[in-house]
Each structure stands twice: as structure tokens, then as C-alpha cells.
């Protein structure tokens, strides 16, 4: 299987890119080690997850041509039937500007993801946010099963 084409979006000083070479794992790991869904995750695990997903980095241009990562999300998918969303975040200093919504809109409109039939995500605190994007509780939860380590 070939990797999906790189994709980008721009809004003001911000850019979203699927280019793995741009990912700043110090930023991503730093955030995820404190997130409720991945406390203490190792940097190796963060990098491995990104390698086996379609990652979306959110970057801010500093005005001098350099970029710094300010957000992230990754999608696990077969590009047809199912996609699951993971590790979505915008750094606290960049919240309140609609960046998380924009990041999600870019993800859902990505040419290789736009026709995926079912999306899955797990959240403890952002149900209202994801509902605005069309996510809802599964209509048939009795059909879903989970296996945990």
C-alpha cells in the first residue's frame, strides 16, 4: 500500500500538514504525557503511533519563516469503511481561535478520508464539540465490543 498524499491547509499564520517530517515529537509527546487518555506514554510509543497513522500537524508561522507545532491529531483508517480519531489537541496557548474546529474540518474533508463510511472516537470531555461535527453516540452500542490489555 502506498502512503496517502501529503495534504495541507492554511489559515492566517497557521498551517495544517500531513507531512510526517514536520512533526515535532517533543511537543506531541510533551502534551500526550499529561493528557487524561495517555498519561506517561513513552516517546517511542508516540512516534510508533504516528508512523502507523495518518498524522495531522498544526503549525504556527513565527513570521520569520520558522514554524512551531501547536496542535496534532492522527487517524487510523483503511480509507474505506472505518476511521478512528486519536490524540486530538491544540496547545492551551493557542486555544480560543477555532483551531481545533478547523483541524477537524480539514481532517474530515481530506480527499482520502472524505468517503469513509464510519468514524469512531473516544472522548471524556468534548462531546459537544464533536457533536457539532456530526459525531454522536452509537445507535447500537450493544453491537460494539472492546478488548483491553
ROKOL-891861 format. One record per residue (C-alpha): residue number from 1; residue in one letter; chain; x, y, z. Coordinates in steps of 0.25 Angstrom, whole numbers, plus 5000, padded with zeros to 4 digits. Layout:
! residues N
n res chain c1 c2 c3
NUM a A X Y Z
...
//
This chain:
! residues 149
n res chain c1 c2 c3
1 x A 5000 5000 5000
2 x A 5005 5014 4997
3 x A 5005 5025 5007
4 x A 4994 5035 5005
5 x A 4998 5048 4998
6 x A 5002 5059 5007
7 x A 4992 5070 5009
8 x A 4992 5084 5015
9 x A 4983 5095 5019
10 x A 4986 5109 5022
11 x A 4978 5120 5031
12 x A 4986 5133 5034
13 x A 4999 5129 5041
14 x A 4994 5114 5043
15 x A 4997 5102 5034
16 x A 4992 5088 5035
17 x A 5000 5077 5029
18 x A 5001 5062 5028
19 x A 5016 5063 5025
20 x A 5022 5053 5036
21 x A 5035 5060 5034
22 x A 5030 5073 5040
23 x A 5024 5066 5053
24 x A 5031 5071 5066
25 x A 5031 5059 5075
26 x A 5036 5067 5087
27 x A 5023 5076 5086
28 x A 5014 5064 5083
29 x A 5020 5055 5094
30 x A 5020 5066 5104
31 x A 5005 5069 5102
32 x A 5001 5054 5102
33 x A 5009 5050 5115
34 x A 4999 5059 5122
35 x A 4987 5056 5115
36 x A 4976 5048 5122
37 x A 4976 5038 5111
38 x A 4991 5035 5111
39 x A 4998 5039 5124
40 x A 5012 5035 5124
41 x A 5012 5030 5109
42 x A 5026 5027 5104
43 x A 5032 5036 5093
44 x A 5035 5023 5085
45 x A 5020 5019 5086
46 x A 5016 5033 5081
47 x A 5026 5032 5069
48 x A 5021 5018 5066
49 x A 5006 5022 5066
50 x A 5009 5034 5057
51 x A 5017 5025 5047
52 x A 5005 5015 5046
53 x A 4994 5026 5045
54 x A 4991 5038 5036
55 x A 4996 5049 5045
56 x A 4991 5064 5044
57 x A 5001 5074 5050
58 x A 4996 5088 5053
59 x A 5007 5099 5052
60 x A 5009 5114 5054
61 x A 5018 5122 5046
62 x A 5026 5131 5054
63 x A 5027 5142 5044
64 x A 5041 5139 5040
65 x A 5039 5126 5032
66 x A 5040 5117 5044
67 x A 5029 5108 5049
68 x A 5025 5102 5062
69 x A 5015 5091 5065
70 x A 5003 5096 5073
71 x A 4994 5084 5071
72 x A 4992 5070 5066
73 x A 4983 5059 5062
74 x A 4984 5045 5056
75 x A 4975 5036 5048
76 x A 4975 5021 5048
77 x A 4968 5016 5036
78 x A 4966 5007 5024
79 x A 4962 5019 5016
80 x A 4948 5012 5012
81 x A 4940 5006 5023
82 x A 4945 5011 5036
83 x A 4954 5022 5042
84 x A 4957 5025 5057
85 x A 4962 5039 5062
86 x A 4973 5039 5073
87 x A 4981 5049 5081
88 x A 4974 5062 5076
89 x A 4979 5074 5083
90 x A 4983 5089 5082
91 x A 4993 5095 5092
92 x A 4986 5103 5102
93 x A 4993 5116 5098
94 x A 4986 5115 5084
95 x A 4972 5111 5089
96 x A 4960 5120 5087
97 x A 4963 5123 5072
98 x A 4955 5112 5066
99 x A 4967 5104 5062
100 x A 4962 5091 5067
101 x A 4950 5092 5059
102 x A 4958 5096 5047
103 x A 4967 5084 5049
104 x A 4955 5075 5050
105 x A 4949 5081 5037
106 x A 4962 5079 5030
107 x A 4963 5064 5035
108 x A 4948 5061 5031
109 x A 4950 5067 5017
110 x A 4963 5061 5014
111 x A 4962 5055 5000
112 x A 4966 5041 5005
113 x A 4956 5041 5017
114 x A 4944 5049 5011
115 x A 4937 5036 5007
116 x A 4940 5027 5019
117 x A 4927 5021 5024
118 x A 4929 5021 5039
119 x A 4937 5029 5048
120 x A 4940 5026 5063
121 x A 4946 5034 5074
122 x A 4946 5033 5089
123 x A 4945 5045 5098
124 x A 4942 5048 5112
125 x A 4941 5063 5111
126 x A 4938 5068 5097
127 x A 4924 5062 5093
128 x A 4918 5075 5090
129 x A 4930 5079 5081
130 x A 4930 5066 5073
131 x A 4914 5067 5072
132 x A 4916 5080 5064
133 x A 4924 5072 5054
134 x A 4913 5061 5053
135 x A 4918 5051 5063
136 x A 4908 5044 5072
137 x A 4907 5032 5082
138 x A 4906 5019 5074
139 x A 4891 5016 5071
140 x A 4894 5001 5074
141 x A 4904 5001 5086
142 x A 4900 4986 5088
143 x A 4908 4983 5075
144 x A 4921 4989 5080
145 x A 4931 4981 5088
146 x A 4944 4985 5094
147 x A 4957 4977 5097
148 x A 4967 4984 5107
149 x A 4980 4980 5111
//
